[in-house]
């Protein structure tokens, strides 16, 4: 199977509710690489690479969010994987992206 990349931005009440930790736990054991970070404007951005089925599982989790979060919508873009990540990490602060 071919790895793909998911670049997702989660909108709603998603900062200050443990969303990034939730995502790290969600991908544990999936073999997904990439990162999750709070983004400007109160969103959470997640860039992940792996098998499409694993990333679809991740996307469904992003759409639900943890208890305490109110997800309005998730903007998702699919593209070919670059293979640039070695693991999945939680980033603090805002990042302009990779």
Residue pairs with C-beta under 8 A, 6 or more apart in sequence:
1 51
1 52
2 81
3 49
3 50
3 51
3 81
3 83
4 49
4 50
4 51
4 52
4 55
4 78
4 79
4 80
4 81
5 34
5 47
5 48
5 49
5 78
5 79
5 80
5 81
5 82
6 46
6 47
6 48
6 49
6 55
6 58
6 59
6 76
6 77
6 78
7 45
7 46
7 47
7 76
7 77
7 79
8 45
8 46
8 47
8 48
8 58
8 59
8 62
8 74
8 75
8 76
8 77
9 39
9 43
9 44
9 45
9 46
9 74
9 75
10 19
10 43
10 44
10 45
10 46
10 62
10 65
10 71
10 74
11 42
11 43
11 71
11 72
11 73
11 74
11 75
12 65
12 69
12 70
12 71
12 72
12 73
13 42
13 69
13 70
14 42
14 43
14 44
14 65
14 69
14 70
14 71
15 38
15 42
15 43
15 44
17 65
17 66
17 68
17 69
18 66
18 68
18 69
19 36
19 44
19 65
19 66
19 69
20 36
20 37
20 38
20 44
20 90
21 66
21 90
22 61
22 65
22 66
22 69
23 36
23 44
23 46
23 58
23 61
23 62
23 90
24 36
24 88
24 90
26 57
26 58
26 61
27 48
27 54
27 58
27 88
30 50
30 54
30 57
30 58
31 50
31 51
31 54
32 48
32 49
32 50
32 54
32 55
32 58
32 88
33 48
33 49
33 50
33 85
33 86
33 87
33 88
34 46
34 47
34 48
34 49
34 50
34 85
34 88
34 89
35 46
35 47
35 48
35 85
35 88
35 89
35 90
35 91
35 95
35 98
36 44
36 45
36 46
36 88
36 89
36 90
36 91
37 44
37 45
37 46
37 90
37 91
37 92
37 93
37 94
37 95
38 44
38 45
38 92
38 93
38 94
39 45
39 94
39 95
40 94
45 95
45 97
46 58
46 62
47 97
47 98
48 55
48 58
48 88
49 55
49 81
49 82
49 83
49 85
50 81
59 74
59 76
62 71
62 74
63 71
63 74
64 71
65 71
84 98
